[in-house]
Amino acid sequence: MMSRPDQRLPRYLALAYALLTAYACLYPFSDWRDPGVSPFAFLTAPIPRYNTLTDLLLNVLGFLPLGFMLGASLRGMTRKGIGLLLATLLCVLFSAMLESAQNYLATRVASNIDFAANSLGGLAGALLALRWGNLFDPDGQLSRWRQRRILPGRIGETGLILIGLWWLTQLEPTSTLFGTGDLRPLFDLPAPLAFSARRFVIIEALVVATNLLALGLLVRRCMREPRGQLVMLVLLIGLAVRTLADHVFMLPPEPLQWATPGALRGLLIGALALIVAWRLPGWLQHSLACLSLLLATALVNIAPDNPYELASMRLIHESHFLNFHGLTRLAEFLWPFLALIYLTANAAIANRR
């Protein structure tokens, strides 16, 4: 009898993605009210006139990964047709729950078009899982690559998740490049330092440089063997994601809004510092990465107000940006603290070897 493939990873990813989707769709969790109608009244409501092709595509694409991961997690547990049906049904029910909850938020509008597009995205993802769901199998391409390049066990998996979460933070177009851990918006605190052009350029360069160094060393500590190409790929993807965010969420599009004088200097300084630190002993890399994270987080929280913040007045005013804005802000708040916890655990495991 053939053994079933291990489906824990796609199951965990599906759960994490569902939680992030729920957070994004219900952000900012305020202005709850009773609409005075059934939670499922949106199903029979007239078709909204304000939906665009972009809205439909984003809803389909938003649920496609969930359908794919649910479909992949059901592979080997049941027949293909039943797995496809179950994965699609779970996406449909999840979308219905979110749309029903949006009925009670003053800033949201439940829509039968959104519900249909979400369901279609879940179906498309489940269909893709029939063909490529074996990506997560123990003998699949992803598993083989991971075994060659990444540390074994949960410590390696957690490192990959942190890298993915860092990419997510780069979808925030109003923050300093690579800047994470800014707690001032969370507590509605003013900038402690007054703005001056020279001060801002210096702090921005240091924020970029220290974050680049910390991220590079974190990626280094995830790998079995040092591979500079992998770190470069992670950074280039991060810059590509930020460029995409500046292009999609700004009016007019400004794909290189992040490329300020301070950011460009920070990229150069951080890259040089990472090259120097690349061959340091492991314990020293751990310490340097933690110190860089702490310094970067402190600098972000004392930095003067960003003079490019006026650009946020030209952000697109669509519900989808509200979704991404809430999600990326949450990721930005949490990332450096999660990274510190990970580096501490990584160092403890390394010391036991």
Summary of the structure (lengths in Angstrom):
residues: 353
radius of gyration: 21.9
end to end distance: 37.2
largest distance: 70.7
contacts: 1120
relative contact order: 0.12
helix: 71%
strand: 2%
